Amino acid sequence: MVEPSQADAVREYIKSMEGSKVQLDTGETATLLKGDVKEKNDKATLIYRYQLM
C-alpha cells in the first residue's frame, strides 16, 4: 500500500525505474518491466511487473 498523499511521487519514481536492474540478496537479477500506482476509494496500491534473470 502507498499513502494516498504520496501516490503521485511514488508513481513518478517507479516509472523512472522502469527498465532498471536490481541485484537481489539471492544473487538473482530482477529487471523492473513496468510499474504504476492504482488509486481507488481513497486507497493507493503499488503494482509492478518484473522479470527474474
C-alpha positions, 0 to 999 in steps of 0.5 A: 500500500502507498499513502494516498498523499504520496501516490503521485511521487511514488508513481513518478519514481517507479516509472523512472525505474522502469527498465532498471536492474536490481541485484537481489540478496539471492544473487538473482537479477530482477529487471523492473518491466513496468510499474504504476500506482492504482488509486481507488476509494481513497486507497493507493496500491503499488503494482509492478511487473518484473522479470527474474534473470 
